Amino acid sequence: MAMHGAAQKAIGKRIKEYREKCGLTQEMLAEKTDLTPNYISAVERGISFPRLSLIHISEPTRLDVIS
């Protein structure tokens, strides 16, 4: 179970880093992905696991979140 939480946090951290690198706020990313800023925040903090939304998040910012 700890590994699952660690993976969520690592993915969230990576999404946040790339979002910031692209100069986007959570609100801007939420608008581009049809998600809410609260959801983006939860993913970045490792509270929510992005699952299919990861594809949604990575597409408009051209993030390579998996590698």
N, C-alpha and C positions, 0 to 999 in steps of 0.2 A: 504494500500500500504506500509506503514511503517513496518508493521509486516512481509511482504514478504521480504523486504530488510534486516530486522534484522535476519530472518531465514537464508537467504543466507550467511550473514556474520558469523553467528554461525556455520553453516555447514563448511564453508571455513576455519574458525579458527580450527575447530576440525580435518579437513583433514590435515592441516599444522602441528598441534601438533603431530599427529600420524606419519605423514611422517618423521618428524624430529626425533621422538622416534625410528623409524625403521632405522635411519641413512641414509635416502635417500635424495638426492638433488631433486629439481624440474626436472632437466634434467633426472636423473635416473628414477624417477617415470613416467615421460613422455615416456621414452623408454619402460618401462615395460607395459604401458597401451596403447601404440600406439596413444598417444595424444601429443600435443605440449607443451613445457615448458611454452609458453605464455598462453595457455589455463589453465594449472595447476595454474599458477600465478593468473589469473583472478578469478578462482574458490576460491582460498585461500583468496583473497582480497574481496570476496563477490560481484564481478562485474558480473560474470557468474554463473548461477545456474546449478549445475551438472546434474540434472535429471538422465537419464539413464547412463551417464558417471560415476555417483557415484558408480554404481556397478563395472564398469571398474576400477575405481581408488581403490576401497576397496579390490578387489580380490587379486592382487599380494602382497599387504602388510598385508592382513588379518585384515583390519580395521573394526571395528564395529562402523560405522559413524552414524548410525541411532539411536542407543540407547544412 
